Amino acid sequence: MDKLFFIKKRFSPHGGGENYMNTLISRLKNDYEITVFSSEWAPAEGVVFEKVPVSNMWSFLSAATFNENACKMVGKARSHCTISFERTTCQDIYRAGEGCHAEWLEIRSRIEPFLKRLSFTINPLHILLLDLEKRLFSDTGLIIANSKMVKDNIIKHYAVPSEKISIIYNGVDLSRFSPENKVRWRGEIRKGLAIPEDSKVLLFVGSGFKRKGLKTFIDSLSLIRLDNVKVLVIGKGDTGEYKAAAKRYGVHDKVIFLNPQKEIERFYAAADLFVLPTLYDPFSNATLEAMAAGIPVITTGNNGASELIEDGLEGFTMDDPLDSRVLAEKIKLALDDTAIMGERARARAERFSIEKAAGEFAGIIKKVAPT
C-alpha cells in the first residue's frame, strides 16, 4: 500500500485544524498507509504516529528543531507524498493554514510603536519564520491556501506563481453547529449567565485578543448606546486590559468574560450576532461556525472568511479593523435584521461542510500520489 506522511506539530482529535485533518485522513486511510509526524498526539485509529523531538526552551528553537527533526525523519522513511500543516521545508504539499507571517508583520508595522516595529527585525522567532516561509514557498510543489486573501499575500511577498497555489476554504461541522441548537441551549446558557431573554447577545470567540480586535469591539460598545445589549467574550488570554477598557467606557456591566469552552456550540445558540474585528486571520473557523449556527457575522477584510460574506446579506465586512465607529454602526444595522441575515448565513455555510473541504483536499492528494 502506498504511504502518505502528514506533518503536524501537535495533533489532538478536538482542535479545529485537527478535526479537519482527521476528516481528511478518514477519506484516505483505506487507500494509503498513513503516518503522522508530531511532537504530541492523541491516538487515532488507522494512523501510525512518529514522535518528533523538539526543544521547548524558546519558541524559535521549538519551531526550528521541529522542522529540522521532522524533515530528517521524513527523509529517512520516504513516502509517496508528504503533506505538512506546519511551516516545514520537506513536503510535497503545504497547507498554509497559518497564513503568511510576512503579511502579519506588515499589518503590525502599521499600528505598533517604533521600538516594537524595530524588534521585528531582530526577534529570532520572526527571523526564523520568515526564513522558513521563503524556503517552503519556493521549494514546495503545491500550496493549499484557505482563502484568496492568503493566496494573494503569498504571491505578494514571495512571488510564488499563481498556478502553484490552490484555494480550499475551511469547512464546518454542519450538524454540530446548527440553528436547531437555539431550541436546546439558548435559554439554558442565558439563564446560567443571568442574561435576560430579551437581551441582544453579541458573541466574540477567539484567543489572542489583541490580534482578534477585542479592543476595537469594546471601544464600539460605548457608541452603540443600547441598554439591552450583552457581550460574551470567549477565549484564552489576559483579560485585564480589556476589563479596564470596558470600565473606562462605562460598559463593564455589559461584558462577560469566559474561558475557552469545549462545547462552544452552546454559546453560539445563545447569541444574536457574532463580532470579530480581527487584524489578521487567514480564515477564522469561528466565523464559519457562527454562520452555520444561523448567526450573522461582522468581521474585517483581513479575515479570509469574509470572502464568504456578502455585505448586508449574511453580515458585514469592515475595511479598517481599528474603526470602532464604523463597527458600532454595523452592529446597530445587523441587530435590526438578525433573523433574516442569520438564515442567509446558515444557507451560505451549508456550501462549506468539513466533508466537502476534506474531499477537495483528498482529491488533490490523489492526483499527486495516485493509488
Secondary structure, DSSP 4 states (H G I P E B T S, - for coil): --EEEEE-SEE-TTSHHHHHHHHHHHHHTTTSEEEEEESEE---TTEEEEEPP---SSHHHHHHHHHHHHHHHHHHH--SEEEESSS-SS-SEEE-TT--HHHHHHHHHHHS-HHHHHHHTT-HHHHHHHHHHHHHHHH-SEEEESSHHHHHHHHHHH---GGGEEE----B-TTTS-TTHHHHHHHHHHHHTT--TTSEEEEEE-SSHHHHTHHHHHHHHHHH--TTEEEEEESSS--HHHHHHHHHTT-GGGEEEE---TTTHHHHHH-SEEEE--S-BSS-HHHHHHHHTT--EEEETTBGGGGG--BTTTEEEES-TT-HHHHHHHHHHHHTSHHHHHHHHHHHHTT-BHHHHHHHHHHHHHHHS--
